[in-house]
Structures are given as C-alpha cells and as structure tokens.
C-alpha cells in the first residue's frame, strides 16, 4: 500500500488511500476483516508495507491490526519497484502460511482457506479480461499460467490482488530470485513472475472465486463501493446510525451510515450515504455519497459525491469531489 493513490486525488493528498473511509471504516480495515472471515486459523500478525504515510497514519494501521487481535508491524517501500519488490520489503514476515493483499480492493467470498491447499489466488469472472491479469486453468481446475492483459482470450478469471501461500518461505525464495537476477518489466519486479516460477516447480495454486470485487481506485468506483458495503452491512443486520447522532426534522433513507457526533437538520439523507464523525449537515438533500468527518455542509443537493474532512460547503450543486479543508460558497 505504498502507492500515492493519484487517481483518487484530491482525497489522497492528505490521507493514504487505504485509510479513506467507506461505509464508516477505513478501506484496509474492511479488507483485513474480509480476509479474517475466510481464515480457519486466527491471524497472528499483519504487516503493512507503506510509503511515507507519516506517524499518525502508521499508528492508525497498528490499531487496525489490534482490532482483529493481531500484532501490527510497518515496513517501507521507498522506491516504486513493483509488487514483488513491495512484498519482499516485509521478507522477515514471510514464514509459514501467508496472505498477500493489495489494499485498494474489497471483496465478498463464500469459501474458507484450508491448510490442505498449497496456494489460492482470488479471482473474479469478468466480461472483458483484456485490461487485467488473468489465470489460465488446466482440465482439473488448477492454475497453470498467469497472463497480463491478454490480447486474445485466455481466461475470464481476473486476479484481484489477494493471494494465499501455505509456505511463505517458498515465496520469499522466488521473490529473491527475481531481484538477484534482475527479472523485471519496465524496471519493476512483478509478483506474477514469482507465481509462475512456483507453479513451474510444482506448487499447486487453485482459484478462489469471489462473488463481489469492489474497487477503490478512483472517486466514482469508491462511491459505488460505499454503496455496496452499506448494502452488505444492512444485510448482516449491523447498526449503521450511531445513537449519539442528532437528527432534527430530517429523513434518513436506509442504508446510510451516520457516525458519532453527527448533526443533521432539515435534510434528506440517503440512501447509500456515509457521514463521518462530528460532521454537520443542514437544509440539504444528499444521496449515494461519502462525507468524511468534521465537515459543515448546508444548502446542498448532492449525488454520487465524495467530500473530505473539515470541508465547509454552502450552495447548490450536484456532483462534487472535494478534498480535506476545502471551502466553497454558492457553488453551482
């Protein structure tokens, strides 16, 4: 998770993308919860591979691990040298069963990880695989190859960026081999090259197909992901409106997440809106949007919008993307 999150700016100028909230929780928090649900054994440690996020962000990541009863640790990728290089930055943690996950995607799956499996690669069946890395299967359903952005049809099972290895030591050996022998593409060392070497050595990877693959790469898809996770949380019966929220002469359309300390007056909120702590909203109509904490919004008509923290906005508009500490008045 060391990338800059350029496609999600201005929201990632002040907050690392994995710590942006969707449905009231940081993306990375939801990701590790989803992974934990599939593990038959307890997750003992979570290693976060980051860039220069700053001390406050690192402390928040440690708290994410602690919330799952795990120990958190921080490692740094100082240069963007590819996914294989990124994983190897935490090489001291590549021991025993290991799950690798890229922290800009969420998923839903119905299967459990079994220690009888040597490896699992999470995949999603898609209509147009030409823009993704896909896996090729043999007649027994085992993965035999990995193809990046195929020009011709190879498979419709796209890799979503989550992998299980029964032996972290084997993975570490292949990652080191790529670095030591300078096996790279465009100056970057890629994880699928290590996967291919493991497969060629007889390690059996099976596809773990997910029912939902939720992207958080840019503003539009992050708002859509917020929409979906609110649906999932409602289906699970989770309480989405904090009892401390103050709602005056307003209508809340479910599912919507409203955090502690929120004040809403003379407004219609929802469906599919997430509002962070201590935000105040008045005389507004807001649907299908994400609003972070400590903002003050009034006289707005918003849809499909993403509003950062400590934003002050007054006026009438339709679709906004405002980073932290922005102020607008009488927006059109």
Order of alpha helices (4+ residues) and beta strands (2+ residues): beta-beta-alpha-beta-alpha-beta-alpha-beta-beta-beta-beta-beta-beta-alpha-alpha-beta-beta-alpha-beta-beta-beta-beta-beta-beta-beta-beta-beta-beta-beta-beta-beta-beta-beta
